[in-house]
Amino acid sequence: MRDFKKLAKSWGVKFDNYDLLKQAHVHRSYLNEHKNFELKHNERLEFLGDAVLELAVTEYLYNNYPNPEGELTNWRASLVNGKMLASITRELKIEDYLYMSKGESQDDNSKARNYILANALEACIGALYLDQGWEMTRQFVEKYVISKLPDILKEKAYIDPKSKFQEKSQEVFGVTPTYKVVSESGPDHMKQFKINLYVGKKKISVGDGNSKQEAQIDAASKGLTKLEW
């Protein structure tokens, strides 16, 4: 039994209409198996929450940091990207309350699951905005999302993995890293690329992705972890 009042209380918020919060947890796949379910899926709430989240983060950064636009844009992207939002979603126990099909529930593909989780958090933000208004929602975003900013700045996580790996490679080895496509598979609309990352002639890591850019970023991220950079 999902107790949405208890969930909201754990976040330090309340709702007048808890059906909004419940709807924020309904993935489209669930309705395919439960056609008589009383609520719609969460995609419209996610659409709204995405915009509310971005505005709340933008307003905070604008009001609190005099940095140039480019830096603030990178900081914001680090706060609202799918991986970060999925991590916050897990912290808030939203994953435990999701309504998903049996297939989605059992699918442990991290990329697909992270996408669902990030959307669910945005849907919850949309629901909170509709139910309690801007001020409560702004406080929620500051408490659970913007609170991650100090760690992002400390670790320079706002620098994308490719740029960060290149900087470190040049600093440590005096060499610019290179990427080589080693395989390409799947139909045009669902391409899968596998790319090797090299420093000089030494292979550091292998990245996967639906585009060459995505696979390069994956390889760089794995390379940073492997070399403890």
Buried (B, 14 or more C-beta within 10 A) or exposed (E): EEEBEEBBEEBEBBBEEBEBBBBBBBBBBBBEEEEEEEBEBBEEBBEBBBEBBBBBBBBBBEEEEEEEEEEBBBBBBBBBEBBBBBBBBBEBEBBEBBBBBEEBBEBEEEBEBBBBBBBBBBBBBBBBBBBBEEEBBBBBBBEBBBEBBEEBBEEEBBBBBBEBBBEBBEEEEEBEBEBEEEEEEEEEEEBBBBBBBBBEEEBBBBBBBBEBEBBBBBBBBBBBEEBEB
